[in-house]
């Protein structure tokens, strides 16, 4: 299977209401439902090179997470509870129910994969198979923090600073920030499709998006950690088959033994394999990502 070069051919772009507000999404296809969750600082547009091919096999739904893109963006709060991955997961359950899907597959990247991890823990009967791209569990990142992580993932600590300090800095030059954030040497971001890049930049030019992004990271460092500890202490694990992909040129592949770490969090079959890519697997190496997803999903 090869990636589809056009930009979301035959997909509809629509907005649906969930309990907290509106969720923007693209969808297409028939067959088993497949939910695809994006990372930071992106939107659902990151799936443009793989979703059209998958839609020939599955009913594909690609939403923007709350706080990102064209979806609703709750205000900042002291406890960051609106951006807990548990709350973000509930949005997605409602999205899938809206289209009549009680159970589904998930493919997820970066921040979306963290939401998907929590969704699989909180709603184990909903997720048939789960693929996570270029992450290890959030709690493992924080508990393994060393100088390399603090320098390489400095934004985890910067974005988590109190509102509105990081927001003010990013909002002063959002385009320059985006390009710097996604173009660390030795790679560039020339692999971004022009239409996807335009969608990303339109989003980050909105102060509400930057606030939502920072609240996402503040939640990760507070309420999400509390929930992760509770789940781990209770022995809760992912109950469905799990596929873990990471980029050989990215930090996950360089710093961690992802297979060994994810074994601690998954009760079922686990497949872990590298992709010849940096962090943005689905945009840098879409054919390879497609190959692994199609082999994994039924």
ABEGO torsion letter per residue (X at the ends): XBBBABBGBGBBBBBBBBAAEBBBBBBBEBEBBBBBBBBOBBBAAAAAAAAAAAAAABBBBBBBBBGBEABBBBBBBAAGAAABAAAAAAAAAAAAAAAGBABBBBBBBEAAAAAAAAAAAABAAABABBBBBGBBBAAAAAAABBAAAAAAAAAAAAAABBOAAAAAAAAABAAAAAAAAAABOABBAAABBAAAAAAAAAAAABAAAAAAAAAAAAAAABAAAAAAAAAAAAGBBBABBBBBBBBAABAAAAABBAAAAAAAABABBBBBBBBBBBABAAAABAAAAAAAAAAABX
